[in-house]
Amino acid sequence: MPREIVTLQCNVCKNRNYSTTKNRKTTTDRLEFSKFCKRCRKHTDHKETK
C-alpha cells in the first residue's frame, strides 16, 4: 500500500491540526495547503511534517 498518513503543521503557530494521505512514490516533495488554523483563527499555510 503506497499511500501513507502525513501530518500537517501550521507555519505560524506550529500547531499540528490536520492529517491527510499521500502517495510517496508519485509525490516526493512535502505537501503544503492553505487551511484554517483553530489556534490562529484564520487561514494559514500548513506544511507536511514528519
C-alpha positions in Angstrom: 0.0 0.0 0.0 1.9 3.1 -1.2 -0.4 5.7 0.5 0.8 6.9 3.9 -0.6 9.2 6.5 1.1 12.5 6.9 0.5 15.3 9.5 0.1 19.0 8.5 1.5 21.7 10.8 0.6 25.4 10.8 3.6 27.6 9.7 2.6 30.4 12.1 1.9 28.8 15.5 3.4 25.3 14.7 0.2 23.6 15.8 -0.4 20.2 14.2 -4.0 20.3 13.2 -4.6 18.1 10.2 -3.7 14.7 8.8 -4.0 13.5 5.3 -2.7 10.8 3.0 -0.3 11.0 0.1 1.3 8.6 -2.4 5.1 8.7 -1.6 6.0 7.2 -4.9 4.4 9.9 -7.0 4.7 12.9 -4.6 8.2 13.0 -3.2 8.2 16.6 -2.0 6.4 17.9 1.0 2.7 18.9 0.8 1.5 22.4 1.5 -2.0 23.6 1.8 -3.9 26.7 2.9 -6.1 25.5 5.8 -8.0 27.0 8.7 -6.0 27.0 12.0 -8.1 27.0 15.1 -5.4 28.4 17.3 -4.7 31.4 14.9 -8.4 31.7 14.0 -7.6 32.3 10.3 -6.4 30.6 7.1 -2.7 29.9 7.2 -0.3 27.8 5.2 0.1 24.2 6.6 3.1 22.2 5.7 3.8 18.4 5.9 5.8 17.3 9.0 7.5 14.0 9.9 
